[in-house]
């Protein structure tokens, strides 16, 4: 509405960009900002990935090989369509894998699981429009320029200047703290890479 040409990458843009196809090779390298290696699963319980969901037939089979029955085919979970399943009492109560399937096996009778359905693209879907814009050649060029312009600044402020969180509250105070750190960054650039050098 303000006429600002927005370019906002989504969380999955690197998976769609062929330039990042080999990034998995760098996951085990040490990183000064954060560890990118996959974190071990805290819980040993079965996740929806352990269940076999057939989106065509709308069926679900648990890790023990029992079929679950549909418990809701048109559900909305955080705005996304999903389909729910629940185990039959006769199967779940007698199952030997209850401890791996339920958080509280002594209180919960049967396991429930939900699977998200693919998003239906609508003409007014602004997220899909932005994905198409980011995946276009100008969008990929813009992303490439970010790594040479603003991303080093964020890395310097976060790692070298230790600005990993704002310590003040309120828009004006946070804005003041941000400007102070940016001023420090710019003074440092002038001191080390000034025009006189």
ABEGO torsion letter per residue (X at the ends): XAGBBBBBBBAAAAAABAAAAAAAAAAABBBAABBABBBBBABABBBAAABBBBAAAGBBBBAAGBBBBBAEABBBBGGBBBBBBBBBAAAAAABAAAAAABABAAABABBBBBBBBBBBBBAABAAAAAAAAAABAAAAAAAAAAAAAAAAAAAAAAAAAGBABBABBEAAAAAAAAAAAAAAAAAAAAAAABAAX
